[in-house]
Amino acid sequence: MPKVELTQHLYAFFPDLEGRELFVEGDTVADVVRGMEGIAPGFAFYVCDELGRLRQHVNIFVGDERVTDRVTLTDAVDAGSRVFILQALSGG
C-alpha cells in the first residue's frame, strides 16, 4: 500500500493524523485522496475543489515527482510509493 506523508501544516486541520503512519490502498493519486478521506473526513475537500481538482496551493508528489494531472489525479502509484501531500503557505 502507498505510504502517505503530510506537511506539518496539515496536522493543524487534521490533528488526529499526527504521529500516525498513513497507508492507503490505491492505484492512482485520486485513489489515495479518497483513501485519506476515509481516514480523515473532510481531507479530500481540503486538498481538492468541488470538481475534484487539486486546489491551487496544494501539491502532491509521488516519490520525487510532482503529479502532472491536477484535474483528475490519474498519476499512478504503486504499493511501494511514497505520496507526499503539501499545502504551500502564502501571504505577506
C-alpha positions in Angstrom: 0.0 0.0 0.0 1.3 3.5 -0.7 2.5 5.4 2.3 1.1 9.0 2.7 3.1 11.7 4.3 1.8 15.2 5.1 3.5 18.5 5.8 3.3 19.6 9.4 0.8 22.4 8.5 -1.9 19.9 7.5 -1.9 18.4 11.0 -3.4 21.7 12.3 -6.5 20.8 10.3 -6.3 17.1 10.8 -4.7 16.7 14.3 -5.8 13.0 14.6 -3.3 12.1 11.8 -0.3 13.5 13.5 2.2 10.8 14.6 0.4 8.1 12.6 1.9 6.1 9.8 -0.6 6.5 7.0 -1.1 3.8 4.4 -4.0 3.7 1.9 -4.9 1.4 -0.9 -4.9 2.7 -4.5 -3.5 2.7 -7.9 -3.8 6.4 -8.6 -3.5 9.7 -6.7 -7.3 10.0 -6.8 -7.5 6.7 -5.0 -5.0 7.9 -2.4 -7.0 11.1 -1.8 -10.2 9.0 -1.4 -8.4 6.7 1.0 -7.3 9.7 3.1 -10.9 10.9 3.1 -11.9 7.6 4.6 -9.3 8.1 7.4 -9.9 11.8 7.9 -13.3 13.1 6.7 -13.0 16.4 5.0 -9.5 15.8 3.8 -10.4 15.4 0.1 -12.3 18.7 0.1 -9.4 20.4 1.8 -6.9 19.4 -0.9 -9.4 19.3 -3.9 -12.1 21.7 -5.1 -15.7 20.8 -5.6 -14.8 19.3 -9.1 -12.1 17.1 -7.6 -9.2 19.1 -9.0 -6.2 19.9 -6.8 -6.5 23.3 -5.2 -4.2 25.9 -6.4 -1.8 25.9 -3.4 -1.7 22.1 -2.9 0.9 19.9 -4.4 1.3 16.1 -4.4 4.4 14.2 -5.1 4.7 10.5 -5.9 8.2 9.7 -4.9 10.3 12.7 -6.1 7.9 13.6 -9.0 5.2 16.2 -8.7 1.8 14.9 -10.1 1.1 16.1 -13.6 -2.6 15.5 -13.7 -4.0 18.1 -11.3 -7.5 17.8 -12.8 -8.5 14.1 -12.5 -5.4 12.9 -10.4 -4.7 9.9 -12.6 -1.0 9.8 -11.9 -0.1 6.2 -11.0 1.0 5.0 -7.6 2.2 1.5 -6.7 2.3 -0.4 -3.4 5.7 0.9 -2.5 5.1 4.5 -3.4 5.6 7.4 -1.0 2.9 10.0 -1.6 3.7 13.4 -0.1 0.9 16.0 0.2 1.7 19.5 0.9 0.0 22.9 1.0 2.0 25.9 0.1 1.8 28.7 2.6 1.4 32.2 1.1 0.8 35.7 2.3 2.8 38.7 3.3 
